[in-house]
Amino acid sequence: MAIRIKAPVADAVDRLTYPPQRVLMAPGPSNIHPRVLQALTSPLLGHKDPVFLSIMDETAALLRQVFQTENRATFALPATGGSAMEAALINLLQPGDTVVIGRSGFFADRMVGIARRLRDVHVVAVDSAWGSPLDYDVLAHAVREHRPRVLAVVHGETSTGVEQPLRDLALLCREIDAYLVVDAVASLGGTSLPVDDLGLDVCYSGSQKCLSAPPGLAPMTLSDRALLAIEQRSVPVGSWYLDLILHARFWDTERIYHHTAPVLNIFALREALQLVLEEGLEARLARHRLHARALRAGLEAIGLRLFADPAHRLTPVTTVFAPPDVSAAEVRELLLCDFNIEIAGGLGEYVDRMWRIGIMGHSAQRANVMLLLSALEVALRRQGFTPHASGPAAADTVYSQ
Ligand SMILES: *Cc1c(COP(=O)(O)O)cnc(C)c1O
């Protein structure tokens, strides 16, 4: 639900800053580090300039480290996360194929929508209740029965705040020689995702979520096995622009021209990935866990109820119910207009009943968590809801441990 701003922003500082400087705590985009912003103001290079080509190589090498993979086909698609979702499905599926999709929320449902547009592809959607991961036994039954070419799941379901376990699904795919496609748009860089160790075939993400680069690029990695399957298709991929072999060749040593690369976005992504590795992947994941824990302690102290299954909560996205008589949309509007904080509302049937809060990348900071909890208390009081206990104090207890 889009927020309509009724009144001009409140104070003079805001009037002097247009567009405003927001604290971005929706599940993407997240705030970008000053060094990433600076990378965007680098001099523009041509996309065939040898300096740019070596920066592409560096970016691919950094992506391999963040995906924890040796996959040669590792690159950034010049479009958003949704393009990588579409590319993964349309490249691996051919007429006559079956795909099983674990429908665990809004983004998994989008996978179903994409697959259903493909001609002569049999789509089997296996549902889980929103808020829980897929039931392994139900999914395994469907996979053994339908023997699909592809099993597709969402690792971090942004609509529900649930993390999907992947290891057993990869084994299941090996058992019937299927390919596992994993949406890691909301999880790469914010929660553990060792692609090779897990045995994923195709995994994609988005630049603007836990990696904290500007939106517009979709990092992606394909196993040799998946690449070979695409190369050996009997009919060409239905989309020229999203043909992943062409992208792999463009990023590989062949450098076969495919598109004018978004040069500055790639500079920014490289800088963002460099920051991930300077911090250290493990330290970064620990930082995400700490701030998610503090935020959740604060929300529960206020008297709010978290949505996702406690055993499977996704670190970078917290989903929380609005109290019964509170308008979730009005609270979001107040946070945005009076406090410059962006959080998201619910999706699907939870549109005005839930908030979704991102703990992602550069936005995952103690000051942001404390500001959000304080501002939320102000907003809730204006809606007639009295916090049960102090949210910031509960978060501070987590930080002091
Ligand atoms: C955000 C998101 C997407 C879509 O990414 P866009 O960059 O908006 O296209 C897909 N899947 C998940 C899990 C997401 O969180």
The ligand as an ORCA input file, in Angstrom:
! r2SCAN-3c Opt
* xyz 0 1
  C      12.783     -7.887     -3.297
  C      12.611     -9.300     -3.656
  C      12.468     -9.713     -4.993
  C      12.323     -8.750     -6.136
  O      13.435     -7.939     -6.318
  P      13.301     -6.603     -7.200
  O      14.692     -6.062     -7.158
  O      12.286     -5.744     -6.531
  O      12.881     -7.023     -8.559
  C      12.405    -11.065     -5.255
  N      12.460    -11.967     -4.260
  C      12.584    -11.603     -2.975
  C      12.652    -12.657     -1.920
  C      12.661    -10.262     -2.629
  O      12.776     -9.907     -1.335
*
